[in-house]
Amino acid sequence: MVVVDVAAADDATALAFQQLLADRWATSTEERTTHDVGQPGVRLRCYLDVRQPLDS
């Protein structure tokens, strides 16, 4: 199991990166990002099980 914390400029970028991970490994996905007050960009956390690759 791997925890991936994503910091991105906007929601679309963070969710697109998450989708790239989900296309390759079993991934718990989020539908929205978080924003830290006073900080630029957004954050997103997802969990990957790299032992379970998805079938191509």
N, C-alpha and C positions, 0 to 999 in steps of 0.2 A: 504494500500500500504506500502510495506517495501522496503527500499534500502539496498542492500547487497554489501559491498565492500569486495572483496576477495584479499588476498595477498598470493601468492603461490611461490614455488621454480621454477616452469616452466609452460609453456603454457598448457601442457597435464593435469597437476593436476588442474589448475584453471578451465579449460573447463570441466573436468570430474565433478568437484564439482557443477558447474553451471548446468550440465545435471541432476544431482541428484535433484536439486531444481526444475528444469523444469518438471521432471517426477511426481512431487507431486502437484505443484501449477502453476497457469497461470503465466508465466514468460517471460519478454522480454530478449532475449538472445543476446549475442555478439559473433562475430565470431573470434575476435582476442583480445589479451591482450595488455596492455601498459607496458612500462618499464621506470622507473625513472633513468636517467643517474646517475651513481655513486652509485646506490643502488642495492642490490642483489634481484633476483626474479622478478616476474611480478605482475601486478594488473589487476583486472577486476571488473566492476560494473554491477549489474543486478537489475531489479525491479520485485518484486513479489506482486501479489494480493492474499493474503492469504484467502480472502473471497471466492475465486473461486477455490476450489479443483478440480483436474481433475478426471474424472471417472476412476475407477480401471479396 
